[in-house]
Amino acid sequence: MDDDLDRMSREQLIEEVKKLRGGIREHRDTRLHDLCWHHPALWGLLPEKTDPVPVVPAWPEFIRGCIRYRQSLDVQAPDAPRASEPYGGSHSEARVARIWQGRISAARAEEYEKYLYENGIRKIAATAGNLGVQSMRHRNGSVVEFITISYWANRQDIRNYAGEDIEKPRHLERDAEYLLELPQTVKNCDLTANEWK
């Protein structure tokens, strides 16, 4: 199943290990209600591109399993901090929109769109605390501008993802290769209206 590893160079193997470590860290850093979430982005790092449909237990058995899992955390992580934050997982809970913009040659726009989705959008969507993410593009002559907007309940959730300086972009590994210039800042905007249909 893993014969592809035999054909990889040292550099490709290192890149593969980095991707796997990144996926494991994202899963490890999951917090609060997201501990119980479905994480297809993690097995999306595997070379076999499948999307296995899980066997979903009926509600009574599912709730019993959730209770048992929560009880196990008291045994396995007795010193971990406890939180009483209410569950919120929809756009109606979003209070902050994080906006990133980058420019690229139109000739490479299709290629970058796929790269951005696989290495940026999917990872943001799988990040604990993220409530949704959108990507869009606008062409102006020979230049295409990509805009990514991610939604968060608060700025602390953004810090958990981006680091203490939330005005600083988290560049993707190949952004310097693709983009005409690396953006120096991102905007973190307070939502004043949020009328999702």
C-alpha angles and dihedrals in degrees: 000000000000098000089123088075090066090061096050125103121231090261092051091050091051090050090050092051090049091053092049092048090050092052092047091049091051089052091045093051094052111127143190115350093355088074087082096045131120108254110196091154089071097058088038085079090069117098093236103082103214131136103209115203109228124228102252117210121226115265099262092050092043092054090048089053092049091051091049091049092050090049090052090058090061088058100038098037107023093152097048114116116260123222133197097198112144117246115261125168110154139082089259087070094052116114102162130048117201111206124197124181130189135172126220139172110271089232090068099035097104092048093048093046090061092044092049092050097048097041103028117019097043092048093049091049090052093049117111110253097023114127098189143322135217132194126198139165138209126197122216109176110296094351129079121199117209119204124192121190120187124185127221138175093229144349093261090065088052090051090052087057104034105026132250095307100063092176089068117088122238099229119209116238095256099035092105088056096048108033125077088227133355112253112241099203143022127209122240105196130189110235112235097176131021113177104166116174 
